Amino acid sequence: MMKWAKIKALYPDKFILLGNLKEEPISSNKFKILEGEILMVSEDAKEIRKAYQAYSRQGKEVLYSIPSTPTEFIVENVERKEYLNEV
């Protein structure tokens, strides 16, 4: 586990896949990410998305950040349906 601010400082311009998240509620549907476990770091958005989907299919709670994600990482839970087109 590593604090989000340190992760962001180590990988400022990367896509980062995180697991084992520690979060702090801000409101009923907003959370601040405090720390997590780095599962993958990449410069390739598609690569991170594929890894995210693979972990999600296994029932693991994961999250990824994009290069512009700020040091204060706020996540809003919204209902969404994701359709995967597998060839």
C-alpha positions as CSV (number, residue, x, y, z in Angstrom):
1,M,0.0,0.0,0.0
2,M,1.2,3.5,-0.9
3,K,-0.4,6.9,-0.3
4,W,-1.9,8.3,-3.5
5,A,0.1,11.6,-3.3
6,K,3.3,9.5,-3.4
7,I,2.1,7.3,-6.3
8,K,1.2,10.4,-8.3
9,A,4.6,11.9,-7.5
10,L,6.4,8.8,-8.7
11,Y,4.3,8.4,-11.9
12,P,3.0,11.9,-12.7
13,D,2.3,11.4,-16.5
14,K,1.2,7.8,-16.5
15,F,-2.0,5.7,-16.4
16,I,-2.0,3.9,-13.0
17,L,-4.1,0.8,-12.1
18,L,-4.8,0.6,-8.4
19,G,-6.2,-2.1,-6.2
20,N,-6.7,-2.6,-2.4
21,L,-8.0,0.9,-2.2
22,K,-8.3,2.9,1.0
23,E,-10.9,5.7,0.6
24,E,-12.5,8.4,2.7
25,P,-16.2,9.2,2.1
26,I,-16.8,12.9,1.3
27,S,-20.6,12.5,0.6
28,S,-23.0,9.7,-0.1
29,N,-21.6,9.1,-3.6
30,K,-18.1,10.8,-3.5
31,F,-14.9,9.3,-2.1
32,K,-11.3,10.5,-1.8
33,I,-8.7,7.9,-2.6
34,L,-6.1,7.9,0.1
35,E,-3.9,5.0,-0.8
36,G,-3.8,1.8,-2.8
37,E,-1.7,-0.9,-4.3
38,I,-0.1,-0.3,-7.7
39,L,-1.1,-3.1,-10.0
40,M,0.1,-1.6,-13.3
41,V,1.7,1.6,-14.7
42,S,1.5,2.4,-18.4
43,E,1.7,5.1,-20.9
44,D,-1.0,3.3,-23.0
45,A,-4.6,4.0,-22.1
46,K,-5.8,0.8,-24.0
47,E,-3.4,-1.4,-22.1
48,I,-4.6,0.0,-18.7
49,R,-8.3,-0.3,-19.8
50,K,-7.8,-4.0,-20.7
51,A,-6.1,-4.7,-17.4
52,Y,-8.9,-2.9,-15.6
53,Q,-11.5,-5.0,-17.4
54,A,-9.6,-8.2,-16.6
55,Y,-9.4,-7.5,-12.9
56,S,-13.1,-6.4,-12.9
57,R,-14.2,-9.6,-14.5
58,Q,-12.5,-11.5,-11.7
59,G,-14.7,-9.5,-9.2
60,K,-11.8,-7.4,-7.9
61,E,-12.3,-3.7,-7.0
62,V,-9.9,-1.7,-9.0
63,L,-9.6,1.8,-10.2
64,Y,-7.3,3.6,-12.7
65,S,-6.1,7.1,-12.9
66,I,-5.2,9.1,-16.0
67,P,-2.2,11.4,-16.4
68,S,-4.3,14.4,-15.5
69,T,-5.8,13.0,-12.3
70,P,-5.0,15.5,-9.6
71,T,-3.1,14.9,-6.3
72,E,-6.5,15.0,-4.6
73,F,-8.2,12.0,-6.2
74,I,-11.9,12.2,-5.9
75,V,-14.2,9.5,-7.3
76,E,-17.9,9.7,-7.8
77,N,-19.9,6.5,-7.8
78,V,-22.5,6.6,-10.6
79,E,-24.7,3.9,-11.9
80,R,-23.3,2.7,-15.2
81,K,-23.7,-0.2,-17.5
82,E,-20.7,-1.3,-19.4
83,Y,-21.0,-3.3,-22.6
84,L,-18.0,-5.2,-23.7
85,N,-17.8,-6.3,-27.3
86,E,-15.6,-9.3,-27.4
87,V,-14.6,-10.6,-30.8
